[in-house]
């Protein structure tokens, strides 16, 4: 998304859980942060693969992409 929609990354901040954020520019907001390459945005990695896969689908939908055209494999 950061390459395809570089000027529209603020949408990511609308995705959040009831108790924590999934995306943030502040490292203190994320328990186990990963960084989106080429940005100053961090994402939560402290979840199981199924949860992360569902979150990926939410991101795709957020940007208007058809989730059926992507294959997300979890282990």
C-alpha positions in Angstrom: 0.0 0.0 0.0 2.9 2.3 0.8 4.1 2.1 -2.9 0.7 2.0 -4.6 -1.0 4.7 -2.4 1.9 6.7 -0.9 -0.2 9.9 -0.4 -3.1 8.0 1.3 -1.4 6.2 4.1 -3.4 8.0 6.8 -6.2 5.6 6.2 -4.2 2.9 8.0 -4.7 4.8 11.3 -8.4 4.2 11.1 -7.8 0.4 11.7 -7.4 -0.2 15.4 -8.5 -2.7 18.1 -10.5 -2.0 21.2 -7.4 -1.8 23.4 -4.5 -1.0 21.0 -3.5 0.5 17.7 -2.5 -1.6 14.8 -0.6 1.3 13.0 1.2 4.3 14.5 4.0 6.7 13.9 4.8 6.5 17.7 6.8 3.4 18.7 5.3 3.6 22.2 1.8 2.8 20.8 3.0 -0.6 19.4 4.0 -3.5 21.6 6.0 -5.5 19.0 6.6 -3.0 16.1 7.5 -3.7 12.5 8.2 -0.8 10.2 6.5 -0.3 6.8 9.4 0.0 4.4 10.1 3.5 3.3 7.8 5.2 5.8 7.8 6.3 9.5 4.7 4.1 10.2 4.9 1.1 12.5 2.6 -1.9 12.7 1.7 -4.4 15.4 3.4 -7.8 14.8 2.4 -9.4 18.1 -0.5 -11.4 16.8 -1.0 -14.9 15.4 -0.9 -15.6 11.7 -4.7 -15.8 11.3 -5.2 -12.5 13.0 -2.5 -10.8 10.8 -4.1 -12.4 7.7 -7.5 -10.9 8.6 -5.9 -7.5 9.2 -4.3 -7.7 5.8 -7.7 -8.3 4.3 -9.0 -5.2 6.1 -6.2 -3.1 4.7 -7.0 -4.3 1.2 -10.6 -3.5 1.6 -9.7 -0.1 3.1 -7.9 0.8 -0.1 -10.7 -0.6 -2.3 -8.9 -3.7 -3.5 -10.6 -6.9 -4.1 -9.5 -9.5 -1.5 -10.3 -12.3 -3.9 -7.4 -11.3 -6.2 -4.9 -11.8 -3.4 -3.7 -15.0 -1.7 -2.8 -14.7 1.9 -1.2 -17.8 3.3 -0.9 -18.3 7.0 1.1 -20.9 8.9 
